[in-house]
């Protein structure tokens, strides 16, 4: 099963990246690399992106991977949403937003995140 896919929600194309339940840095890195290929071939400021990190394992190495991933994607993203933050992840997320200067809105459910992205211009 692919962990990246294009979904259509209320007429909006959304690029979905699923890191949920991953606990192996090599699997996470693989999903990141697959995503980079798709994201960085799009026109600047054109992509609506939804990322699910529910139950994903975090470590300092994974945090660094996400920091590089997020910074590199910034020019291509029009709007980005995230679901699945809990406890320590929220602290890491807040730090990443400050470090990268990115604005990624956090939501409790995938439906809320998809609805928010679908409403963005």
C-alpha positions in Angstrom: 0.0 0.0 0.0 1.4 3.4 -1.0 1.7 5.9 1.8 1.4 8.8 -0.6 -1.5 9.6 -2.8 -3.6 12.3 -4.5 -7.1 12.6 -3.1 -10.0 14.7 -4.2 -12.1 16.3 -1.5 -14.9 18.7 -2.3 -13.3 19.5 -5.6 -9.8 20.2 -4.3 -6.8 18.0 -5.1 -4.9 17.2 -1.9 -1.6 15.4 -1.7 -1.8 13.0 1.2 1.2 11.7 3.1 0.6 8.9 5.6 3.2 8.3 8.3 0.7 6.9 10.7 2.0 4.1 12.9 5.5 4.1 11.4 8.2 3.5 14.0 11.2 2.7 11.8 13.4 5.6 10.6 14.1 3.8 7.3 10.4 3.5 6.5 9.8 7.1 7.5 12.8 8.2 5.3 11.4 6.1 2.4 8.0 7.9 2.6 9.8 11.3 2.8 11.8 10.5 -0.3 8.8 9.3 -2.3 7.0 12.5 -1.2 9.9 14.7 -2.2 9.8 13.3 -5.8 6.1 14.3 -6.1 6.1 17.6 -4.2 9.2 19.2 -5.6 8.1 18.6 -9.2 5.0 20.8 -8.7 4.8 24.6 -9.5 5.7 26.9 -6.6 2.9 27.6 -4.1 0.5 25.2 -5.8 0.2 22.1 -3.6 -2.4 21.4 -0.9 -0.8 18.9 1.4 -2.2 16.7 4.2 0.1 14.7 6.5 -1.0 12.0 9.0 1.5 11.3 11.8 -0.9 9.5 14.1 1.0 7.0 16.4 4.3 7.7 14.5 7.5 7.3 16.5 9.6 10.4 17.0 13.3 10.7 17.8 16.0 13.4 17.2 17.0 11.8 14.0 13.4 11.7 12.7 12.9 15.3 13.8 15.9 16.3 11.7 14.5 14.4 8.7 11.2 16.3 9.1 12.9 19.6 9.5 14.8 19.1 6.2 11.7 17.8 4.5 9.5 20.7 5.7 12.0 23.4 4.8 12.6 21.9 1.3 8.9 21.6 0.6 8.0 25.2 1.7 8.3 26.8 -1.8 5.8 24.3 -3.3 3.1 24.3 -0.6 0.1 26.6 -0.9 -1.6 25.2 2.3 -0.6 22.3 4.6 -2.5 20.4 7.3 -1.4 17.9 9.8 -3.3 15.3 12.0 -2.1 13.0 14.7 -0.2 15.2 17.1 0.0 14.0 20.7 2.1 14.9 23.8 5.8 15.1 22.8 4.9 15.4 19.1 3.2 18.7 19.8 6.4 20.1 21.4 8.5 18.9 18.4 5.9 20.3 16.0 5.9 23.7 17.7 9.7 23.8 17.5 9.7 22.7 13.8 7.3 25.5 12.9 9.6 28.0 14.5 12.8 26.6 12.9 11.4 26.3 9.4 9.1 29.3 9.3 6.4 27.1 7.9 2.7 27.4 8.6 1.1 23.9 8.9 -2.3 23.9 10.6 -2.9 21.0 13.0 -6.2 19.2 13.2 -7.7 16.4 15.3 -9.3 14.4 12.5 -8.5 13.8 8.8 -12.0 15.0 7.9 -11.4 18.4 9.6 -8.1 18.8 7.9 -9.5 17.9 4.5 -12.4 20.3 4.9 -10.0 23.1 5.9 -7.8 22.4 2.9 -10.8 22.2 0.5 -11.9 25.7 1.7 -8.5 27.3 1.1 -7.9 29.5 -2.0 
